[in-house]
Amino acid sequence: DALLADPISAIFSRGGMVWYGGFGGALILIVYEIKRRALPLGQMADLCSPTLAIGYAVGRMGCFLVGDDYGRPTDSWVGVAFPQGTPPTRVDVLESYFNIQVDPALVERFGQIIPVHPTQLYEIGMASLIFLVLWNLRVHRHRAAWLWWICLTLLSIERFLVEFVRVKDDRFFGPLTLAQVIAVSLVVVGLLGVRRSWSSEKKPAAGEPEGEAA
């Protein structure tokens, strides 16, 4: 109902296009600059892919330090409370801001400041792992932009998974958030890109002499 009533606010809310909007805007400017300098777009995309993953991890470090973009309330040992977060993990804030019902057992155990899933740390770990995967795949025999499509697919899968434990107020599609719907779309695009750029030819990798391809 909220999405239909005010789609613009929903899309550009904290849970909607905050990251995707910034990513899309930056992507447009980067592509423009690459084209302006007459550089090979596909190769530049491959070159930037590992740094995009580690950059995302660094960004989530900032989210953790300011207490933003955290997860659902939990009594697990991994739970972290953000009394000075943006917003703080107080019971009244969680219930009014994110429209969730905090378990009374958690209130009885922890008081008004509730520990939540540190989804920022989850994302730091997953994005760092994706960086390592991309780094190991950076020299490949496929067409240009293959690594970029791998990067887009993996980061979108990561975002889709972590959203299940994020505390969000934009679950307009049943249990799915707006970010998850966007992530699914990007996974499809990424897989199509991987398939299109896949090459089974035994071509020399970048920097490899022609005679070593066999």
C-alpha positions as CSV (number, residue, x, y, z in Angstrom):
1,D,0.0,0.0,0.0
2,A,2.8,2.4,0.9
3,L,4.5,1.7,-2.4
4,L,1.4,2.4,-4.4
5,A,0.5,5.5,-2.3
6,D,3.9,7.2,-2.6
7,P,6.2,5.3,-5.0
8,I,8.8,8.0,-5.3
9,S,9.4,8.2,-1.6
10,A,9.5,4.4,-1.3
11,I,12.1,4.1,-4.1
12,F,14.4,6.8,-2.8
13,S,14.0,5.8,0.9
14,R,16.7,4.4,3.1
15,G,15.7,0.9,2.1
16,G,15.2,1.6,-1.6
17,M,17.6,3.3,-3.9
18,V,20.1,4.8,-1.5
19,W,22.9,2.4,-2.6
20,Y,21.5,1.4,-5.9
21,G,20.8,5.0,-6.8
22,G,24.3,6.1,-5.9
23,F,25.8,3.1,-7.8
24,G,23.7,3.8,-10.9
25,G,24.6,7.5,-10.9
26,A,28.3,6.8,-10.5
27,L,28.1,4.1,-13.2
28,I,26.7,6.6,-15.7
29,L,29.4,9.1,-15.0
30,I,32.2,6.5,-15.1
31,V,30.9,5.1,-18.5
32,Y,30.7,8.6,-19.8
33,E,34.3,9.3,-18.8
34,I,35.6,6.0,-20.2
35,K,33.9,6.8,-23.5
36,R,35.2,10.3,-23.5
37,R,38.7,9.1,-23.2
38,A,38.1,6.4,-25.8
39,L,39.1,3.6,-23.5
40,P,37.9,0.0,-23.9
41,L,34.7,-0.2,-21.8
42,G,34.7,-4.0,-21.2
43,Q,38.3,-4.1,-20.1
44,M,37.9,-1.1,-17.8
45,A,34.9,-2.8,-16.3
46,D,36.9,-5.9,-15.6
47,L,39.7,-3.8,-14.1
48,C,37.3,-2.0,-11.7
49,S,35.4,-5.1,-10.6
50,P,37.6,-6.3,-7.6
51,T,37.9,-2.7,-6.3
52,L,34.1,-2.3,-6.4
53,A,33.7,-5.3,-4.1
54,I,36.3,-4.2,-1.6
55,G,35.0,-0.6,-1.8
56,Y,31.5,-1.9,-0.8
57,A,33.1,-3.7,2.2
58,V,34.8,-0.4,3.2
59,G,31.5,1.4,2.9
60,R,29.8,-1.0,5.2
61,M,32.6,-0.4,7.8
62,G,31.3,3.1,7.9
63,C,27.7,1.9,8.4
64,F,28.8,-0.2,11.3
65,L,30.8,2.6,13.0
66,V,27.8,5.0,12.8
67,G,25.2,2.3,13.7
68,D,23.3,2.3,10.4
69,D,21.8,-0.3,8.2
70,Y,21.7,-3.0,10.9
71,G,19.6,-6.1,11.1
72,R,16.6,-7.5,13.0
73,P,16.6,-7.9,16.8
74,T,18.3,-11.0,18.1
75,D,19.4,-12.7,21.3
76,S,22.3,-14.4,19.5
77,W,25.9,-14.0,20.6
78,V,26.6,-12.1,17.4
79,G,24.0,-9.4,18.4
80,V,25.3,-5.8,18.7
81,A,23.4,-2.9,20.3
82,F,23.6,0.6,18.8
83,P,22.4,3.0,21.6
84,Q,23.8,6.0,19.6
85,G,23.0,4.5,16.2
86,T,21.2,6.2,13.3
87,P,18.6,5.4,14.4
88,P,19.4,3.8,17.8
89,T,18.3,0.3,18.5
90,R,15.8,1.3,21.1
91,V,12.5,-0.7,21.3
92,D,10.3,2.4,20.6
93,V,12.4,3.4,17.6
94,L,12.5,-0.1,16.1
95,E,8.7,-0.5,16.5
96,S,7.8,2.9,15.2
97,Y,10.5,3.5,12.6
98,F,10.6,0.0,11.1
99,N,7.1,-1.2,12.0
100,I,8.3,-4.4,13.7
101,Q,7.2,-6.0,16.9
102,V,10.1,-6.5,19.3
103,D,9.8,-9.8,21.3
104,P,8.9,-9.0,24.9
105,A,11.5,-11.6,26.0
106,L,14.2,-9.5,24.5
107,V,13.0,-6.4,26.3
108,E,12.9,-8.3,29.6
109,R,16.4,-9.6,29.0
110,F,18.1,-6.5,27.5
111,G,16.0,-3.6,28.5
112,Q,15.1,-0.8,26.0
113,I,18.3,-1.1,24.0
114,I,18.1,-4.2,21.9
115,P,20.9,-6.1,20.2
116,V,20.4,-6.6,16.5
117,H,22.1,-8.6,13.7
118,P,25.2,-6.7,12.7
119,T,24.4,-7.1,9.0
120,Q,27.1,-4.5,8.2
121,L,29.7,-7.1,9.4
122,Y,28.0,-9.8,7.4
123,E,28.3,-7.7,4.3
124,I,31.9,-6.8,5.0
125,G,32.7,-10.5,5.2
126,M,30.8,-11.4,2.1
127,A,32.0,-8.5,0.0
128,S,35.6,-9.3,1.1
129,L,35.1,-12.9,0.0
130,I,33.8,-11.7,-3.3
131,F,36.8,-9.5,-3.7
132,L,39.1,-12.5,-3.3
133,V,37.1,-14.5,-5.8
134,L,37.3,-11.7,-8.3
135,W,41.0,-11.1,-7.7
136,N,41.7,-14.7,-8.4
137,L,39.6,-14.6,-11.6
138,R,41.1,-11.3,-12.8
139,V,43.3,-12.9,-15.5
140,H,40.8,-14.8,-17.6
141,R,40.3,-16.1,-21.2
142,H,36.8,-14.9,-21.7
143,R,35.5,-11.8,-23.5
144,A,35.9,-8.4,-22.0
145,A,33.4,-7.5,-19.2
146,W,33.1,-11.2,-18.1
147,L,34.6,-10.4,-14.7
148,W,32.3,-7.4,-14.4
149,W,29.2,-9.5,-14.9
150,I,30.5,-12.0,-12.3
151,C,31.0,-9.1,-9.9
152,L,27.5,-7.8,-10.5
153,T,25.9,-11.2,-10.0
154,L,27.8,-12.0,-6.8
155,L,27.2,-8.6,-5.2
156,S,23.5,-8.8,-6.1
157,I,23.2,-12.3,-4.6
158,E,25.0,-11.0,-1.4
159,R,22.5,-8.2,-1.1
160,F,19.5,-10.4,-1.7
161,L,20.6,-12.8,1.1
162,V,21.5,-10.2,3.7
163,E,18.1,-8.4,3.3
164,F,16.4,-11.3,4.9
165,V,17.9,-10.3,8.3
166,R,18.0,-6.6,7.7
167,V,15.5,-4.5,9.7
168,K,13.5,-2.8,6.9
169,D,10.3,-0.9,6.4
170,D,10.0,-1.5,2.7
171,R,8.8,-5.1,2.4
172,F,6.2,-4.3,-0.3
173,F,6.5,-7.7,-2.0
174,G,5.6,-10.1,0.8
175,P,8.8,-11.0,2.7
176,L,10.9,-9.3,0.0
177,T,12.2,-5.8,0.2
178,L,12.5,-3.4,-2.7
179,A,16.3,-3.9,-2.7
180,Q,15.8,-7.7,-3.1
181,V,13.5,-7.2,-6.1
182,I,16.2,-5.0,-7.7
183,A,18.9,-7.5,-6.7
184,V,17.0,-10.4,-8.4
185,S,16.7,-8.3,-11.6
186,L,20.5,-7.6,-11.5
187,V,21.3,-11.3,-11.0
188,V,19.3,-12.1,-14.1
189,V,21.2,-9.3,-16.0
190,G,24.5,-10.5,-14.6
191,L,24.0,-14.1,-15.6
192,L,23.0,-13.1,-19.1
193,G,26.1,-11.0,-19.3
194,V,28.3,-13.9,-18.0
195,R,26.8,-16.2,-20.6
196,R,27.2,-13.7,-23.4
197,S,30.8,-13.0,-22.5
198,W,31.8,-16.6,-21.9
199,S,34.3,-18.0,-24.3
200,S,35.5,-21.6,-24.5
201,E,38.3,-20.7,-26.9
202,K,41.9,-21.2,-25.7
203,K,43.0,-17.6,-26.1
204,P,46.0,-16.2,-24.4
205,A,45.2,-14.3,-21.2
206,A,46.1,-10.7,-20.7
207,G,49.9,-10.4,-20.7
208,E,50.4,-14.1,-21.7
209,P,52.6,-14.8,-24.8
210,E,50.7,-16.2,-27.8
211,G,52.6,-19.5,-27.7
212,E,51.6,-20.3,-24.1
213,A,47.8,-20.5,-24.9
214,A,47.9,-24.2,-25.9
